[in-house]
């Protein structure tokens, strides 16, 4: 691993003036290039960044905060219940990648199941420990979002709300996912669909269930939502719940899963009940990282582009911090029927 060069002991710490002298650019141009200003060309930005790295330039964040009141920190709030198999790691990577080469740094701040999620937001806003916030797992009426709007604090969300507030967000169209998943299963002749949905207090759970319910009614299919576990439940719990349900009379012949982990656990649970995927039942799931077809080729999978979401959210929150109009303030990834594929 190559380390960034550091200034020699006894030499002056490199400054914007040092970089300007090396590149022949004005100090203001150097400063704006390091901030990824849109009016500075890509070639100039690259030359300034390479020179800054070669000289060992490091922005004095304490001085920046004293001068501007900014921390150059963006906080990503994540629940500790997030699982390594879901999109969390991809989201962190894509946001960090979008911030690379800008003045901003990413800090991941966890909150725990027994903690009020508003506590972390309130702490950041009151202590001014970050310039902006990115959060996910939005609720239909989300107090975190209302608090940030009331305090005019820059933020962007991975997910929507039902609050009538206009704010930056990126979302996967889970209503379309639920509807199309049912259509795919109907075409395969399935008649009784079970959904392992996200927690019901999350907005995307409402969307997913709504889309599936409407499609099931249109195709005259039996549809049920599992009430004992969610797609965020521990894998062992999902597996046990599916083994129990598929061992009962009037069992489902199809599953819609809201996460990679629950898709694997649901399949294993149904198999424990003596059933075979692709013969006795089909399963539809979404995933952010290609994995499910390595587990079972018969699964019907649609990709969620979390990399696109992270890039979008990073740029949206930077625009909000800087008080400028974003390239796009709101984005929605809409899956198509052709995106639902098995590997067999």
Secondary structure, 3 states (H helix, E strand, C coil): CCCCCCCCCCCCCCCHHHHHHHHCCCHHHHHHHHCCCCCCCHHHHHHHHHHHHHHCCCCCHHHHHHHHCCCCEEEEEEECCCCCCCCHHHHHHHHHHHHCCCCCEEEEEEECCCCCHHHHHHHHHHHCCCCEEEEECCCCCCHHHHHHHHCCCCEEEECCCCCCCCCCEEEECHHHHHHHHHHHHHHCCCCEEEEECCCCCCHHHHHHHHHHHHHHHHCCCEEEECCCCCCCCCHHHHHHHHHHHHCCCCCCCEEEECCHHHHHHHHHHHHHCCCCECCCEEEEEEECCCCHHHHCCCCEEEECCHHHHHHHHHHHHHHHHHCCCCCCCEEEECCCHHHCECCC
